[in-house]
Amino acid sequence: MSFLLAILTVALADTLGSGSASEALFSRRAPETSVEAGWRGRSEASPLIPEEGQAAGEGVVDIRTLVRPSTTSAVSGKVQYANGFRNGVLWNSSSDYAVVYPYVMADSLSGNVRKETYAFSGGYAFKKGEWNFGIGGSYRALHEWREVDPRPRNIVSDLKVTISSGRQVSPAYVLDVSAFYRKYSQSNSVSYFNPRGANSAQFHLTGLGSYFYRFSGTISSYLSTRYNGNGGGVALTLFPLRDRGWKAALEYSFLDNVHHLPSLNEAPYTELVTHDIKLGADYSGGIWSAGARASAEVRSGYEQVLDNGIAGAYNSLMMFHMYSGVFYEASAHGKMQAGRWVFSAETAFRGFLQQYMYPGRSFSASGLRLNAGASYSRSAGAWMLRADAAAIGYIPLDARMIIPAKYTLEALQDFERTKLMRVSAASIGLHASVEAERPISKNIRGIARAGAYYDSLDSVFYSMTIGIKL
């Protein structure tokens, strides 16, 4: 797996067409409400994203519903609460690393982080004649904090509103167009309760071992930051009305995130513009299906040159394009059903290229991910049982880094070398999961799931869930 790509690029297999608020109208899922609670976690001897910690875990409560008031309308909703931790976080005092990278605040001590998340989403869609319309939205609030010096306290607010409209273009397909607006904000503040801890400076990183020298240190004015982001996107989705046929999507989104120093008259000192494009298609032939995906993310980072603030204004004198990053993936997959068995396979080529202008720095990697698995399901009395297993391998093809010692902290240079070693390591892993479901009353079914993943790099991911469906 390549550095950052697993988090920065969301697999289109999970999001194909999900930008549409009216997708629930054409979903083949039966109306139901589910309430589930569980625990999920991970432990990595050599973490893929060390800035996200060596270990993490959280308890999750998840409530979902799909209601069809009529044959021409649908209402969907989701509420999720999570409470947990991230341990062994390195060189990162900010939250939502995948959103704000490379502009994170960090210190050399790092440590363990507590976290709490609230997430809400929902949508309403209806059909009138051959046309369909939908409106939806989501909101996520995140609170993270550390209980030892230095003590970051971060608050994230992430709002998204979607509208969509579509038309039946043939007896078998509906073409849907959707657009969304996104408002993102994050506030960071670092405190020192023990004066001795103030010897650990905060660095405002700018990518690939570089940092904003002027605003790094322990001065109180430099220990609070704020991200303000505005974004949007569009999606074009083709939905099949039957069990067989094509489903295809083309999605584009962007986020313009400006980084401020609130204590310096809200001076903007960095700006990150992110562009994402995803496209893919699936064909279902009944007992078999196949598809392909492609995605790319382009990140452009800009740094401001601020005046001396003698009048307290901190005006921008000029702005330079200093960081650029391209993260990409292309994959193909297939699935075949044979009685109670389902066999699947997937191959993906993924990689990234990052560059920093001055002093010149670069970091690139690429590799192949291979996945082959099988699942088995059957009924045993009132029970419905399912088991899955998959073998997953990663073959590195290239990994290169140029980070000069000049103008680079030795600790940061060593940190980047460690990440290079991680992305250039081959691995093979095994994933297994089981699921059991049975009626517990006339209109209620109980469900239990458990899953685990382990690979040759001593990475462990696991989850356990129990719940009911109405």
N, C-alpha and C positions, 0 to 999 in steps of 0.2 A: 504494500500500500504506500502511496506517495504522501509526503508531508503536506498537511493542510487539506488535501483534496477530499479526504473522507468527510471532512466537516464543511469545507467551503462550497463544495459542489454536491447538491442533493441529488440522489439517483432519480432519474426521470421515471423509472419504473414505479416509484411511489407517488409521483405527482402528475402523471400524465393526465391532463384534462382537469386537474383539481383546481385550476384557477377560475373555473366557471361556477358561478353561484347556482346555476340551473342543472348541474350534473346529477343531483339527487333525483331530479324528475325522471331521468332515464336509467337510473340505477336498477339492477335486477334484485337488489336486496329487499327482503320482505320488511314491512314496517316493524320496528322493535325498539325497545329501550333497554340499555345495558348499564349496569353499575358494577364496576370492578375496582379492586384494590390490590396492590402488590408492592414488590420491591425489585429494583433493578440496580445493577452495579457493575463495576469493572475493576481489574487490577492488572497493571502492566509493568513488568520489570524494566522494560525500555519503552516508555510511552511514545506513541506516534506523534502526539501533540503534547510535549512536556509542559507547555503553558496552560494546558487544561488539567494537569495533575497526573500523578502516578496511580491514583486510585480514586474512585467516586462511587457514591451510592445514594439512592433516594427512595423514599416511600411515595407511592403515587395512588391517587384516587381519581378514577376516570369514569365520567358519566356521559353517555351518548344516546341520542334518540333520532329516529327517522319516522315521521308521521306522514300519511297520505290522506289528507282530508277528503279528497275526491280523486277521480281518475286523471284529473288534469292539474293537480297541484301537489306540492311536497314541501315539508318543513323539516329541516335538519338542525341539530344542535350538539354542542360538545362543551363540557366543563371539565377542567383538569386542575388538580392541586398536587404539588410535589414539594417535599421537604427533605433535604439531604446535605451532602458534603462533597467537597473535592479536596483530597489530601495530596501533599507533595507538589503543589503548584510551583512552577519555576518561572521567574522573570515575567510575571504578569500580575498586576494589581487591578486590572480592568475586568469587566464582565463582557459577555457576548464576544468572545475572541474572534469568532468566525465573521462577525459583522464589522468590527472596527480595525482588524489587523490591516496594516502594520502599526497603526497609531495607538499603542497601548502604553499605559503608565506601568512602571515595573520597578522592583528593587531586587538587590542581590540576595536577600534573605528568603523572600517568598514564604511559603508555609501552607497551612490548612485553611480552608474556606468553608463557611456554612452558607446554605442557600435555601430560598423559598420562592416558589413560582406559582402564579395564578394564571390560568389561560381560559378564555371563553371564545367560542365561535358559533356561528349559526347562519342560516339562510332560508329564504323563502323563494319558491319558484312556481310558476303557473304557466299553463299552455292555453292559448286562445287561437283556435283554428290550426293553421300550420306553423304559427309563431309561438315561441316560448320566451319568457322573461324571468329574470332572477335578480335578487339583491342579497348580499351577504356581508359579513364582517367578522373580524377577529380582534381580540385584544389580549396582550400578554404583559404581565407585570412580574418583574424579577427583583429580588432583594438578596444581595450577597454581602457577607461581612467576615472579617477575621477577628479572632478573640485574643491575639497577642500582637505586640508591636512588630513592625508598623501595621496599623489597623485600617485597611481600606473599608469603606462602606459605600456600596454601589446600588443605585436604583435605576431600573430599566423600565421604559414604557414603550410598547410597540403596538401601534394601531393600524389596521388595514380594512378598507371598505371596497367591496367589489360589486359591480353591476354587470349584467350580461343579457344578451338577447340572441335568439337563434331562430332557425327556420328549418322545417323538414324539406330536404332537397330531393328526396326520393322515397319510395315506400320503405326503404331499409335504413336510411341514414338521416341524421340531423346535424346541421352545421351551426356551431355556436361561436359567438364572439364575446369576449369579456374584457373588462378594463378595471384596474384597481388603483387606489391611491394609498400610500403608506406614509405614516408619520412615526419617526423613531427618535427617541431621546434616551440619554444615559447620563447620570451624574455620578462622579467619583469624588470622594474626599478621603484623605489619609490622615490619621491622628496618631500621636505618640503619647502614651500614658506614662511611660518611663523615660526620663530625659536621656538615659544612656542609649535607648533605642534610636534616638534621633541621629546617631552616627551613621545609620544606614540610609543613604540618599535615595530619593525617588528619581527615576530616569524617564523622560518622555521619549520612548523609542520611535524611530522613524523607518525601521526596516533593515534587515540583513546586518545587524550589529551596529547600526548608526543610531544616534540619539540627538535630541535638541539640547545642545550643551548649555545654551543661555538659561533655559528654564528648568534645568535639573538641579537637585540639591534637596535641602531640608527647609528652605524658606517657606513660611506658611502660605504665601501668595501662590506658590507653585504646586501646592498639595491638593488643589481642587481643580477638577476639569469637568467639562460638559460636552457631550456630543448632541448635535441637533441635525437630524436627517429628514429629508423629504424625498419621496420616490414614487414610482408607479410602474405600470406595465400593462401589456395587452396579451391576450391568448386567443388562438384560433383552434377550435377543437371539433373533430368529427366523431359523432357518437353513433354506434350501431343500435338499431331498435330490436334486433334479434340476437339469439345466442351465438350466431356465426357472423363473421364479417370483420371489417377493419375498425380500429380505433386509432386515431392519429391526433397529434397536437403539435403546435408551434407556439412557444412562449418566449416573451421578452420582458425583462424588468430592469430597473435601475434604481440606485439609491445614492443621493448626494449627501454626504455626512460631513458637517463642519465641526471642527474641534475647537472649543473655546477655553479661555482661562477666566473664570468668573471673577476672581479677585483682582484681575488686571483690566477692569472695565469691559469684561466679556471679549477680550481681544481674541480674534480668530487666528490660530497659528498653524493649523494643518487642515487639509480638506481631502477626503477620499471619495472618489466617484467610482461606483461599481456597476458594471453592465453584465447581465446574465442572459444567455440565450440557450434554449433547450428545444429539441425536436425529437420526435420519435413516432413509431408506428407499430401496432400489434395486429396480427391477424389470428382469429380464432376459427379453427375448422371443426369444432366439436370436441373430439377426443385429443386433438393436438392444437398447439398454438405456437407462434413464433413472432419475433419482433426485433427491432434495432433501435438504438438510442444514440444521441450525440448531444453534448453540452459543452459550453465554454463560458468562462467567467473572466472578464478583463477588469483589472483594478488599476486606477491611476491616482497617485498621491501627490499632493501639492503642499509646499511649505511657504509660509509667509515670512517676509522680512519686516519686523516691526520696528518703529522708531523707539527712542529712549524713554518715551512715556513721561517726559518732564512735566507735561500739562495734565497727566493722568489719562490721556486719550488712547495711547498705544495704537497709532494709525499704521496701516499696512503701507509700506513703501513700494513693495513689489512682491510677486509670487512666482515661484519656480516649480516646474514639474520635475520631481526628484525620484519618485518610485513608480515602477510599473510591474504588473504581474499578470500572467495568463495561466489559467488552470483549465484543463480540458479532459474530456473522456469520450470514448466511443465504444459501444458494446453491442453484442448480439446475444440473443437468448432463445431457447426453445423448450417446449414442454410436451410430454406425451403421456396419455392415460391408458393403462392396461388393467382393466378390472378395478380392484381396490388400490392398485399401485399408480403413482404418478412419478415419472422420471423427468428431471430437468437438468439443463446445462446452460452455462453462460460464460462468455469470455469478454474481457474489457481491456482496452488500452487506455492508460491514463497517465497524466504527467503535468508538469508545470514549469514555467520559466519566470524568474523574478530578477529584476535589475534595479540598481540604485545608481544615480548619476554621478555624484561626487562625494567622497572619493569612490571611484568605480568599483561596484560590487555586483556579483551575480550568483544565483543559486538555481540549479535546474535538476530535474529528475524525471524519469519515466519508467514504466514497467507494465507487465501484463498480469491481470488477475484472472484466474481460472476457477470455475465453480461447477461441481457436479453433485447432484443430490437425488434423493428419492423420498417419497412419503407413502405411508400406508394408513388406510382408514377402514374401519368396520364398526358394526353395531354388535353389542353383546348384551342382550336383554334390553333394559332401559338405557344402557350406556351407549354413547357415541364416542369412539376412541380414534385418536390420530397420532401418529409418530412420524417425525421427520429427521433426516440425517443428511449432512452434506460435507464434502471435502473441499477446502478452499486453499488455493495456492497463489503466491505472488512471486513473480520472476522479475527482478530489477533489470532494466536494460541500460540505464544511464543515470549517473549522479555526479554532478560537478559543482564546485563552489570556488569563488574567488572573493576573499575578504581580506584586504591588506591589513597588516598589523598597525600601520600608521593610522592615527585617528580612531583606533578601535580599542576598547577596554579588553584586556586579556581574558577576563571572565566571559565577556560576550563572545569573543572569538572562539573560545573553547566550547561554549554553548552551541554555537552554530556548527562546529565540527561534529559534536555529538549528534545533532540532527541529521547531518550528512551521512554518518555511519548508519543511522536508523533507516533512512529511506533507501539505502543501497544494500539492505539485508534481505535475502530471500526468506520465505516462510511457507509453512504448510500448516493448515489448521483444520479442526473438525468442529462442526456445529451439530447439535442434536436438540430436539424439543419434543414434548409430549403434550397432548391436550385431551381432556375428558369432559363430556357434557351429558347431563341426564335431567329429566324432569324431577322437580321436588314438590310441585303441587300442580293443580290443573293448568295454570297460566304462567308458571314460573319454571325456568330451567336453571340449574346450577352449572357453572363452568370453572375449570381449573386449568392453568397452563404453567409450564416450566420449560426453560430453555437455557443452554449453556454453549459457550464457544471457548476453545482453547487452541493456541498455536505454538509453534516451535520457538517463538520468542518469549514464551512465558506470559502471554497475554490471556486474560480470562474475562469474559463478559457473561453475565447471567441475569435471569429474570424469573420471577415467580408471581403469579396472579391468580386470584380467586374472585368470583363474582356471580351475578345473576343476570338473566335475560328475561324480559317481560314481553 
